Amino acid sequence: MTDADANVTRPQGPAGDPVCWLDRVCDACGAFVEGVDATPCWNCGAVADSGR
C-alpha cells in the first residue's frame, strides 16, 4: 500500500448494483432484459424460465 492509497475515501453503506446480472441475460440471444420473470426479451421475444 502506498501513501496515496491510505488517503482514499471509500463510500460507506450499501454497494451499488449486484455483481452478477446473469439472471437478466436472455438465454436465447444474450441480450440484457430489464424486466422481471416472464418479460419477453426485447431483442428476440423469448421468455425466460421462471425457475431462475
C-alpha positions in Angstrom: 0.0 0.0 0.0 1.3 3.4 -0.9 0.7 6.7 0.9 -1.8 7.7 -1.8 -3.9 4.5 -1.1 -4.1 5.5 2.6 -5.8 8.8 1.7 -8.6 7.3 -0.4 -12.1 7.7 1.0 -14.3 4.8 0.2 -18.1 5.1 0.4 -19.9 3.5 3.3 -23.2 1.8 3.3 -24.8 -0.5 0.7 -23.0 -1.1 -2.6 -24.4 -0.3 -6.0 -25.7 -2.8 -8.5 -25.5 -6.6 -7.9 -22.3 -8.2 -9.0 -24.0 -10.8 -11.2 -26.6 -9.7 -13.7 -26.5 -13.2 -15.3 -30.2 -13.8 -14.4 -31.1 -10.9 -16.7 -29.3 -12.1 -19.8 -31.6 -13.7 -22.4 -30.7 -17.4 -22.8 -31.7 -17.4 -26.4 -29.8 -14.4 -27.8 -27.7 -12.9 -24.9 -29.4 -9.5 -24.8 -29.8 -7.8 -21.4 -33.5 -7.9 -20.4 -34.6 -5.2 -18.0 -37.7 -6.8 -16.5 -39.0 -9.3 -14.1 -39.5 -13.0 -14.9 -41.8 -13.7 -17.8 -40.8 -10.4 -19.5 -40.2 -11.2 -23.2 -36.8 -10.4 -24.5 -36.8 -7.0 -26.3 -34.4 -8.5 -29.0 -35.8 -12.0 -29.8 -39.1 -12.3 -27.9 -38.0 -15.3 -25.8 -39.4 -15.6 -22.3 -37.1 -16.7 -19.5 -37.8 -19.7 -17.3 -39.4 -18.6 -14.1 -37.2 -21.1 -12.2 -34.2 -18.9 -12.2 
